[in-house]
């Protein structure tokens, strides 16, 4: 199926976090309450893309294998209420999310960058990988973005979905 046709069917965009919303690097240091993650860097244009998707009526969710209060804070800021963290087995989480929303896998876009993302990528209607994703993930994707994770890849996905959602409605 052609990319435009896949994009036009999407009603839910789901993103991994580390390596997709961020560049994948983990910044650890000594916090006042012990050793832990100090920062995550999110691209502002990715956030604007997510807001535009939501304004257009497309749902947005995050499924991350790691847990971070920084992710929860950023997603709350963007109005993303489906934030699933600490889930290494992502496909069952995705299937349950779609079932709650009454959507089929073909109505879902999933963007991931590493091997834990392969099962969801292989199941959905539109599979996307950032430019710097692991080679096995890039090979499984319908689309590989020009930008890397944390460097505008999410915005590319949002812009694609918005262009085709507008045309389909």
Secondary structure, DSSP 8 states (H G I E B T S, - for coil): --HHHHHHT--EEEE-STTTTS-S--EEEEETTEEEEEE----HHHHHHHHHHHHTT-EEEEEESS--HHHHHHHHHHT--EEEES-SSHHHHHHHHHHHHT--GGGEEEE--SGGGHHHHHHSSEEEE-TTS-HHHHHH-SEE-SS-TTTTHHHHHHHHHHHHHHHH-
